[in-house]
Amino acid sequence: MFVRTYAGAVVGIDAVTVTVEVNIAGGGMGLSLVGLPDNAVKESEERIRAAFENSGERMASRKTVVNLAPADLRKEGAAFDLPIAVGILAATERVAPASVADTLFVGELSLDGSVKPVRGILPVAVGARREGIPRLVVPQANAAEAAVVEGVQVYGVGSLREVIALLNGETDAAPAEAPVFEALPHRPGRYDEDFADVKGQPHVKRALEIAAAGGHNVLMIGSPGSGKTMLARRMPSILPPLSADEALETTKIHSVAGLAGSGGLLSQRPFRAPHHTVSQVALIGGGQSPHPGEVSLAHNGILFLDELPEFGRSALEVLRQPLEEKRITVARARYRVQYPANFTLVAAMNPCPCGYYNHPAKECTCSAGAVHRYMGRISGPLLDRIDMHIEVTPVPPSELADAAPGEASAAVRERVCRAREVQRRRFEGCGGVHTNAMMNAAMLREHCRLDAASAALLEQAMQRLSLSARAYDRILKVARTIADLAGRERIEPLDVAEAINYRSLDRENWGK
């Protein structure tokens, strides 16, 4: 008997619907899997046999052929266990074949017949809706994640017996309901870290506000204990709330990586802080089986690189493409995938190996050559792609002893949201451009026109600081954001002057 049902295969952060064809006929015994399965899929035969035995079912005594179409797409992982098992049950008429014809199944089978959660459920659910498949049967632990996709009925199951009962109409199980999505900043008290906790550092707070408002990359340079990490970890608290579309895309990435959890859509912007020993593959994605890296897991959020010069040179240089294009393409011999990577880079570093170069009180023990070599670990092209360089100085003891809290993140976030709204209206209809940091050359000419005084000031800075053409564009973008925060339509000389000040840590000029 021939039966057809459906499964899903993740490609990048999207899913392809896979047709599972089961045919039981003729002589012989055993199960044959075709359609380019990997080793994990081939091993499903043993898991399915054990799950059948422990669920009171029996495998067919005749030759069973399972085809996973399209045949040219490699099938990976244990998520095909459940659709193959259901296909066999339908082909042996243990369940009604009509009940599986319009249903997509995803799940890994344990030997005792229980259904275990898998990664990538959300893109599979989106793919099912796109293909017009009305019903999904998924592991119970994945049901809330899949249910956020409107237009499909999602049933969570805990065992193979529950699947059989559901398909035979022996249970009145109701479809899973999606958790109500609510943007995090509108829920008070959910951020554990607030800008109000930071003592002093008004100029750094101002710079981070500008960075959050315009989506600009930031490098903080300062001695140990000056508060760089503390400030960076509070950046998410001043970012605008995730929109529903942003939350869906961000959750898809985390779902593919197996990090989505069971609470439906993510409501908080990601904050990723990989250690400086992170490998290139872990940072950008890839591997034997493609998976998103840290730059993609930080999509729509913050990628924080602490102790920037300690990262491997090759790992840092691969950041060039995602910083410029807001996506990363991973090409290997067996696959080519593209992951979104629209993150804001926040980096921190010491000014020298000992950490006290330019310190107001402690003497630096490093030679001039050691300082130069340390700064040289960050290439000029990468430094050019970082919009703002901020010197973080130690906080005086008098300010540390001040018991009065600083400005709360909620107040800063309100100003950031207003500036983002200005940018939303400005770039409405410009596909893929949402913030000032993403403007191309044509947009710069249109939205960043300078008067004579501002142009002369910028030209003088270019000559004195030996800045590149890319740095010129970065200054314009930052100046545009400063003007947006102030509610000004035109960029004024004071906006340009402040933006230039955030390039004062350029490698050739810093500390001189």
Buried (B, 14 or more C-beta within 10 A) or exposed (E): EEBBBBBBBBBBBBBBBBBBBBBBEEEEEEBEBEBBBBEBBEBBBEBBBBBBBBBEBEBBEBBBBBBBBEEEBBBBBBBBBBBBBBBBBBBBEBBEBEBBEEBBBBBBBBEEBBBBBBBBBBBBBBBBBEEEBEBBBBBBBBBBBBBBBEEBEBBBBBBBBBBBBBBEEEEEEEBBEBBEBEBBBEEEEEBEBBBBEBBBBEBBBBBBBBBBBBBBBBBBBBBEEBBBBBBBBBBBBBBBBBBEEBBBBBBBBBBBBEBBEEEBBBBBBBBBBBEBEBBBBBBBBBEEEBBBBBBBBBBBBBBBBBBBBEBBEEBBBBBBBBBEEBBBBBEEEEBEBBBBBBBBBBBBBBBBBBBBBBBEEEEBEBEEEBBEBBBEBBBBEBBBBBBBBBBBBBBEEEEEEEEEEBBBBBEBBEBBBBBBEBBEEBBEEEEEBBBBBBBEEEBBEEBBEBEEEBEEBBEEBBEEBEBBEBBBBBBBBBBBBBBBBEEEEEBBBBBBBBBBBBBBBBBEBBBE
